[in-house]
Amino acid sequence: MKTNIKIKFIYWTKVTLAIFGFLIWIATILNIASSPTPFIEQAPYCMISTMIIFAILSAIYRGLDYIIDRNTPKKDD
């Protein structure tokens, strides 16, 4: 039963992180887009910020998946 609670907690943590990650990404893109510089100068900042935000989010997801795999009992064939 305790493992079930951990898995549900990790699932909701992942959902919350996804929402916050998306909101941070939108805020960052809007902040970059609101500057008066031309798009050709804004594009690298948009791409780099997108890659960094989603790389961090992906790393956290992989870590949480690793924790779930470690705590889930394996069935022997």
N, C-alpha and C positions, 0 to 999 in steps of 0.2 A: 504493500500500500504506500509505503514511504517513497518508493521509486516512482510510482504514478504521480504523486504530488510534485516531485522534482521535475518530471517530464512536462507536466502542465505548466509549472512555473517557468521553465526554460522556453516553452512554446510562447507564452505570453510575453516573455522578455524579448524574444525575437520579433514578435509583432510590434511591440512598443519601439524597439530599436529601428525597425523598418520605417515606421511612421516618422520618428524623429530624424532619421537619416534623410528621408525624402524632404521633410520641411527645411532642414538645414541646407540641403542642396538647392531647393527653390529659392531660399533667402539669399544664398551666395550668388546664384545666377542672376537674380533680380538686382542685387547690389552691383555686380559687374556690369550688367546691361544698362544701368542707370547713369553710368559715367558718360561724359560727353565725347569720349574718344571714338574713333571709327571702329566698325566691327572687326576689321582685319587686325587691330591691336587688341581687341577684347577676346578674340577667339582662343588664343593660347591659354589665357587665364580661365576661361570657361572649361576648356578641355582638361587642364591640369587639376582644377578644383573638383571636377566630376570624377576623375580617376582617383584622386586621393580619398574623397568621401566614400566612394563605393568600394575602394580597396580596404579601407578600415572596416566598413560594414561587413564585407565578405569575410575578412579575417575573424571578426567577432562571431559571425554565423558559423564558420568552420570550427571555432573553439567550442561553441555551444553544442554543435553536432557531435564533436568528440566527447564532450561530457555525457551526452545522452547515450552514445555508443558504449562508453565505459560503464555506465550505471544500468544499462538494460541487460537483464539476464539472457544468456545465449541458450538456444535450444540445441541439444545434441541430436544428431541424426542416428 
